C-alpha cells in the first residue's frame, strides 16, 4: 500500500514538474511572444514564433517582410521571414561564419523547424547558403560552413557535404571538433553504430569508383567494386540495381554469397538487420540467414 502511494506521489510530482516548465506562445497587440507559465520570457514583438524544442533550450522568433518577386514579367509580392534563435534568457544566437563574420539573423526555410527540434544536443542553422552545427547551449565548436550537414545515429560523428568549383558535391565524415574522419570523396556516407563500421559510397562520382569500409578511427578496412548498402565487421550487404533490384550478403569469413530480396535494409544489432518487405518488417540474422517477424 505504501509503495503504491509512493508511486502515485512520484508520478504526480513528475507530471507537475512538466506542467511547471511548460512554455506557450501568446499574442498581444498583433505580435507574438512566449510565456513560461505566466511569466513572459520572449516579449511579444515578433510576427510569428515557434515554441521551444523538447529540451526547452531553443525557440525561433521571426519578423515578416514583403518584397517584390525577382520575376520581371509577373509582378508579385513575396513574403520572407527573418528569424532569431533565442534561449529562455531571451539571448539571441550569434554564430561565426566562414568569412570571419558573425550572424544573428537567419532565413526561415522548409527544414528550419525540424532542424532545431530533432536532436537534444545540436541543431543546424543556415547562413549565406552554408550550414553550421550549433550546440543547444549556443556553443559553436566548428566555425566552418558546409553545403549540407546531417546528424547521424552515432552522436560523435557528423556527415557533411562540400561543393567544389564545378558544383560537384562530395560527402565526408567529421567529428564534433571538425576534424576529418572520412575524406570528402564520396557521394554518400553511412554509419552503422551497431558495429562501429562506416561505409563510403562512390556511385555517381568519377568512373569505376570503389565503395569503401572504414572503422571508427578512419582506417580503411576494405574496398569493393559493387555498391555497398551496409556492412558489419563480419558481413557486407551489396545492393544490385540492374536488371532488377536485389541484395547479396557476403560472409567475410568464408566468402560465401547469398542472394535475398527486400525493399529496405537497416542496421539492428551486431550481426542482425531489419528487412522491410512491403509494409512488414523482419529481423534477419546474417549468420543463420533466418528471419523472424519484428516486434516493436
N, C-alpha and C positions, 0 to 999 in steps of 0.2 A: 504493500500500500504506500509506504513512504517512498519507495523507488518510483512508483507511478506518479506521485505528487511532484517529486523532484524533476522528472522528465517533462511534465506539463509546465512547471515553472520555468525550466530551461528553454523550452520551445517558445513560450510567451515572451521571455526576455530577449531571445534572438530576434523574434518577429518584431518586437517593439523597437529594438535597435535599428532594424532595417527601415522601419517607418520613420524613426527619428532622423535618419540620414537621407531621407527622400528629397530629391530635387524635382521641381516642376517649373515649366515655363509659364509666364503670365504676360498679359497685355495691359498697357496703361498709356493713354493718350496716343493710341495707334502705333505704339512702339512695343517691342518685346524685350523681356528680361528673364532671369531665372531666380527662383527662391529656393532656399533650403528650409523646409517647414514654412515659417512665416518671415524668415529673415531674407532680405534681398542680398544676393551675392553677386549677381550680374545686373547692373542697372538697366532699366527699360529704355534704351536709346537706339536699339537695333531694329532693322526692318524684318528680320527673321532670326530665330535662334534654334539650335539643335542641342538637345539636352546632354548632360554629362554621360560619358561611357559607363560601362558596368563597374569599372574601378573607381568611378567618382572623381577622376583626376582631370579630364579634358572635356570641354564643350566647344561648340563652334557658334559664333555670332557674326551676322552678316549685314552689310549695308547694300541696298539695291540701287542700281543706276541704270538709266536708259540712254541708249546711244543709237545713231543711225547705223544700219547694217552696211557691210562692205560692198554689197551688190549695188553697182551704179545704175543698173537697168530697172531694178524693182526697189522702190523706196519703202523700207520698213524700219520699224524700231525694234531693237533687240534689248532684252533685259539681261544685265550681268550682275553678279554678286561679288563684292569684295569682303573677305572674311578675316576674322581674328580667331585664333585658338586661344582659349582662356582657361586658367585654373580656378579653383574656388576662392583664391585670394583676389581674383579679378586681374591677375597679371597676364599680359599678352606674350605668346610665344615669339621669340626673336631668334632667327637662325642665321648662321654664316653660310654663304654660298660660294660656289667655285670662283667667282670673280672677286673674292675677298670683300664682298659687300655683305650687307645684312638685309633681312626681310622680315616684316611683321604682318604684311597683308597678303592674303592668298586667295586665289580664284576658287569658286565653288564648281567642282567638276562632278561627273557621273559617279565616280568612286570615292569621293571625298568622305562622305559619311561612313561608308563601310570601312575605309582605311583607318579611321581613328577609333573604331569600335571593335575590330576583330581580334586584337591581341591585348592582353592585360598589361604588357610592359612597354611596347613600342607602337608607333604609328608612322605613316608615311605622308609627307607633305610635298606639294609641287610648287616650284618657283622657276620662272623663266624656262619652261619646258624641261626641267630637270627634277628628279625625285630625290628626296633626302629622308634619312632614317632618324627619327627623333624619339627620345625616351618619354614615357608618360609623365616624368617629373620635369620635362622640358630640357633635359640634358641632350647634348649633341656630341657624341664621340667621333663621328665620321662627318667631315665637312665636305667631302667630295659628293657631287651630284651625279646621278645615273639616269640613263634613258628610262629604265624601269627597275623597280625593286619588288621582290617577293619574299615574304616571311616563309619559313619552312617548318616542317614538323620537328626539326632539330633546332632548339632555341638559340644555339650558339653560331648558327650559320645563316647567311642571307644570300639568296640568288639575286644577282644583279645583271643588268644589260648595259652595254655601251654601244654607241653608233659611230662608225668611222666616217671619213670624208666622202666615201661612196655610198653612204646611207645603208651600209650593211650592218645588221645588228648581231653582236656577239654576246654570248652568255657565259658567265663565270660564277664563282662562289667566293664570298669573302666572310671573314669573321666579324665580330662586333667591334673590333678595333679598326676595321677597314683593310686588314691585311689579306692578300690574295691566298686562297686555299686551292682553288681550281682555276687554271688560266682561262682568259677570255678568248676561247677558240671554238666554242660550241654553239649550236642552235638551241639547245636545251640542256638543263641540268636537273637531275632528280636525286633526292636524298632519302635513303632507306634508314630511318632512325631505329628500326627494329634490329638491325645487324651491323650498323655503323659502316655502311657502304654508300658510295656516291657514283652516279653514272653520268657521263658526259656524252651527249648525242651530237653527231656531226651532220645529220641529214640537212640538205639544202645549202650547206656551206662548203665551197670548194668541190673538188672532184675526187671520188673514191676515198672520202674521209673515214677514219675509223671511229667507232664508238669505244669509249674507254671507261674502265672501272678504277676507282681510287679508294683508298682508305681515308679515315678522318684526318690523318696528318697531311694529306695531299700527295701521298705516294701513289704513283700509277701501278696498279696491280696487273692489268691485262688490257689488251686491245682486240677488237673483233670487227670484222667486215660487215656482219649482219647488224641490224638495228636492235639495240638492247632496250627492252621495255622496262625491265627492273632486274635487280641482282641481289643475291645474298653472298655470304662468304663461301657457300658450298654449291650454289646454283646460279645459273644465268637463264633469264627468260627472254628469248628473242620474239619480236613481232614481225610477221611476214605480211606484206600488203598486196602482193601480186602473185598469181592471178586472182586470189581471194585472200581474205584475212584469216590468219590463224596464228597460234603460238607454238614455239618449240622450247621445251625445257631441256637444258644442258646440265647434266650432273658433272661437276668439275673433278670429282674423284675418279669416276670410272669412264668419263667421257660419253656416257650413254645419252642419246637424244630421244625425247618423247614429244609427240605432237598432241596438242589439245586445243579445244575451241572455247572461247569465252568472248563476251562483249567488253569486259574490263577486268584488269588485274591490279590489285593494290596490296602493299605490304600488310601483314597481320602480326605474325610472330616471327621468330628467328628463321625457321625454315618452313613457314606456312604463309599462304597468301589468301586473300579473299578473291573469289571469282564471281563476276556478275554475268548471269545468262538471262537476258530479257529483264524481268523485274525480280528475279530470285538471286540471292547471294549464297555462296557456299564457301566453307573453309577447305582449302586444298593443301594437303600435306605433300611437300615437294619430294620427300624421300620415299614415302609409300605410294604416292600418286593416288591416294584415296581422298574423296571429298565427302563432306557431310554438310547438312543444312546449317547456315549461320544463324544463331540466335542472339539478338542484341541484349 
